[in-house]
């Protein structure tokens, strides 16, 4: 890893360490309802994943583990990975508190530990791609984590949203990004714009084609690509009403597999 990439990762780790405490208390994540049994997964990822009973599942960029624990509650042998030390610690605490078995590792999904391999399914979902500076390294890690024949599932906000609502996805204000974006300073977080936290962060804009090409280039076989008019969260709805982008896709999905 280059010194530049390591420095950017450290900046973003700090940002997510700060966000986690706010997110845990937010109505957006609604942790009490998860304690009561709510599943945080959307219909699209559930449909694309299918029955996960007994499936060795790797949840990439798991934040503080709510989706990981929801996969586990559905019968998956779930492992979550995130680069935030605070997020991973809170995920482990929730797993123990709820008595939902899951394993959590602190790691960069662009450079996964060699021991994280042999998974039947790897999943990444919503708001994850803009934190990746090296799609080739990420796709290679996904490939290495899967067993031969193992599947990959991505559901993500559509990068067109960055054109419709500049700053909402990556901060680039365009569909095509740049490899070396400057840092931006953010106050608050998407669950609470007035939260008393402030930090720098780096984000990247990745067109759908670049994501597909990275996965194919790493040796994965694309099995589906979907673009969808809906989003599981209403973060963008109000700003798009009445705009030329009102009928544009809000999300996209990719499924792929490691060749047997």
C-alpha positions in Angstrom: 0.0 0.0 0.0 1.3 3.4 -0.9 1.8 6.1 1.7 -0.8 8.3 -0.1 -3.4 5.5 0.0 -2.6 4.7 3.7 -3.0 8.3 4.6 -6.4 8.6 2.9 -7.6 5.5 4.6 -6.5 6.8 8.0 -8.5 10.0 7.4 -11.6 8.0 6.4 -11.3 5.6 9.3 -11.3 8.6 11.7 -14.4 10.0 10.0 -16.3 6.7 10.4 -15.1 6.3 14.0 -16.7 9.7 14.7 -19.9 8.9 12.7 -20.5 5.5 14.4 -21.4 7.0 17.8 -24.0 9.3 16.2 -25.4 6.6 14.0 -25.9 4.2 16.9 -28.2 6.7 18.6 -30.1 7.7 15.4 -33.6 7.0 14.3 -32.2 6.3 10.9 -30.6 3.1 12.0 -33.1 2.5 14.8 -31.0 0.1 16.9 -33.9 -0.5 19.4 -36.0 -2.0 16.7 -33.2 -4.3 15.6 -32.9 -5.4 19.3 -36.6 -6.2 19.0 -36.0 -8.4 15.9 -36.3 -6.0 12.9 -34.5 -7.2 9.7 -32.5 -4.3 8.2 -32.2 -5.9 4.8 -34.1 -4.8 1.8 -36.2 -6.9 -0.6 -33.8 -6.5 -3.5 -30.7 -7.9 -1.7 -32.8 -10.6 -0.1 -34.3 -11.6 -3.5 -30.9 -11.6 -5.2 -29.2 -13.5 -2.4 -31.8 -16.2 -2.1 -31.9 -18.6 0.8 -28.8 -18.1 2.9 -29.3 -20.8 5.4 -25.9 -22.4 6.2 -24.2 -20.1 3.6 -20.8 -18.7 4.5 -21.4 -15.0 4.0 -18.9 -12.2 4.0 -20.4 -8.7 4.5 -18.1 -6.0 3.2 -18.0 -2.5 4.7 -20.4 -3.7 7.5 -20.3 -0.4 9.6 -21.5 -1.5 13.0 -23.0 -4.7 11.9 -26.8 -4.4 11.7 -27.0 -5.9 8.2 -24.5 -8.6 9.1 -26.6 -9.6 12.1 -29.7 -9.6 9.9 -28.0 -12.0 7.5 -27.1 -14.2 10.5 -30.6 -14.1 11.8 -31.7 -15.5 8.4 -29.4 -18.5 8.9 -26.1 -17.3 7.3 -22.7 -18.0 8.8 -22.0 -14.4 8.7 -18.7 -12.5 8.9 -18.5 -8.7 8.7 -15.6 -6.6 7.7 -15.0 -2.8 8.2 -12.1 -0.5 8.6 -13.5 1.5 11.5 -12.2 0.2 14.8 -15.2 1.8 16.6 -17.6 0.2 14.2 -16.2 -3.2 14.6 -16.1 -2.9 18.4 -19.8 -1.9 18.4 -20.7 -4.7 16.0 -19.1 -7.3 18.3 -20.9 -5.8 21.3 -24.3 -6.0 19.5 -23.6 -9.6 18.4 -22.9 -10.6 22.0 -25.9 -8.6 23.4 -28.4 -10.0 20.9 -26.9 -13.5 21.1 -26.7 -13.5 17.3 -23.5 -15.3 16.3 -21.3 -13.4 13.8 -17.6 -12.8 13.4 -16.3 -9.2 12.8 -12.8 -8.2 11.5 -11.3 -4.8 11.2 -9.8 -4.7 7.7 -9.7 -2.7 4.5 -11.9 -4.4 1.8 -9.3 -3.4 -0.8 -6.7 -5.5 1.0 -8.5 -8.3 2.9 -6.4 -10.7 5.1 -5.4 -13.9 3.4 -7.4 -15.9 6.0 -10.7 -14.5 4.8 -11.4 -16.8 2.0 -13.6 -19.7 1.0 -16.9 -17.8 1.3 -20.0 -18.9 -0.6 -21.4 -15.3 -0.9 -19.9 -11.8 -0.5 -22.3 -8.9 -0.1 -21.8 -5.1 -0.3 -24.7 -2.7 0.1 -25.6 1.0 -0.2 -23.1 3.8 0.2 -20.0 1.7 -0.1 -18.4 2.3 -3.5 -17.5 6.0 -2.9 -15.1 5.0 -0.2 -12.9 2.9 -2.5 -9.9 4.5 -4.2 -8.7 1.3 -6.0 -11.4 -0.7 -7.7 -9.0 -3.2 -9.1 -7.6 -4.0 -5.6 -11.2 -4.2 -4.3 -12.4 -6.6 -7.0 -9.3 -8.7 -6.5 -10.1 -8.9 -2.8 -13.7 -10.0 -3.6 -12.4 -12.7 -5.9 -9.9 -14.0 -3.4 -12.5 -14.1 -0.6 -14.9 -16.4 -2.6 -14.6 -20.1 -3.1 -14.7 -21.3 -6.7 -18.3 -20.9 -7.8 -18.9 -18.5 -4.9 -21.2 -15.5 -5.6 -20.9 -11.7 -5.2 -23.8 -9.3 -4.7 -23.6 -5.5 -4.8 -26.6 -3.2 -4.3 -25.7 0.5 -4.4 -26.9 4.0 -4.9 -26.7 4.9 -8.6 -23.8 7.2 -9.5 -26.2 9.3 -11.6 -27.4 10.7 -8.3 -24.2 12.7 -8.1 -25.3 14.6 -11.2 -28.9 15.1 -9.9 -27.8 16.1 -6.4 -24.1 17.2 -6.5 -22.3 16.1 -3.3 -24.8 13.4 -2.5 -22.7 10.4 -3.5 -19.1 11.4 -4.0 -18.9 15.2 -3.9 -17.5 15.3 -7.5 -20.6 16.9 -9.1 -20.2 14.8 -12.2 -20.8 11.2 -13.4 -17.1 10.6 -14.1 -14.7 10.9 -11.2 -11.0 11.8 -10.8 -8.4 9.4 -9.4 -7.0 11.9 -6.8 -9.8 13.9 -5.3 -9.0 16.5 -2.7 -10.3 16.0 0.9 -13.6 17.6 1.9 -14.5 18.8 5.3 -17.8 17.6 6.6 -19.9 18.6 9.7 -22.5 16.4 11.1 -23.5 13.2 9.3 -26.3 11.9 7.0 -28.3 10.8 10.0 -28.0 14.1 11.8 -26.7 17.1 9.9 -26.4 19.1 13.2 -24.4 16.4 15.1 -21.4 18.1 16.8 -18.7 16.3 14.8 -16.5 17.6 12.1 -13.9 15.8 10.0 -12.1 15.5 6.7 -12.9 12.6 4.3 -12.0 11.4 0.8 -14.7 10.1 -1.6 -14.5 8.7 -5.1 -17.0 8.7 -8.0 -17.3 5.3 -9.8 -19.4 4.9 -12.9 -21.3 1.6 -13.2 -19.1 0.6 -16.1 -15.9 1.0 -14.1 -17.3 -1.2 -11.3 -18.3 -3.9 -13.8 -15.0 -3.8 -15.6 -13.1 -4.1 -12.3 -15.0 -7.2 -11.3 -14.6 -8.8 -14.8 -10.9 -7.9 -14.8 -10.4 -9.7 -11.5 -11.7 -12.9 -13.0 -15.4 -12.7 -11.8 -18.2 -13.7 -14.2 -21.0 -11.2 -14.3 -24.4 -12.9 -13.9 -26.8 -9.8 -13.7 -26.8 -6.1 -13.8 -29.9 -4.1 -12.8 -30.8 -0.4 -12.6 -33.8 0.4 -10.4 -36.1 3.4 -9.9 -36.4 3.0 -6.1 -34.2 3.3 -3.1 -34.5 1.6 0.3 -33.9 4.9 2.1 -35.5 8.3 1.3 -32.2 10.2 1.4 -32.6 11.5 -2.1 -36.3 11.6 -2.8 -37.1 15.2 -1.8 -34.3 16.7 -3.9 -35.3 14.8 -7.0 -39.0 15.7 -7.1 -39.8 17.7 -10.1 -36.2 17.6 -11.5 -35.1 16.2 -14.8 -33.7 13.3 -12.8 -37.0 12.4 -11.2 -37.3 9.2 -13.3 -33.6 8.3 -13.3 -32.5 5.2 -11.5 -31.9 5.6 -7.8 -30.0 2.3 -7.3 -28.2 -0.5 -9.2 -27.4 -4.1 -8.5 -24.7 -6.5 -9.7 -24.4 -10.2 -9.2 -21.3 -12.1 -10.2 -19.5 -15.3 -9.4 -16.0 -16.7 -9.1 -15.6 -19.2 -12.0 -15.6 -22.8 -10.8 
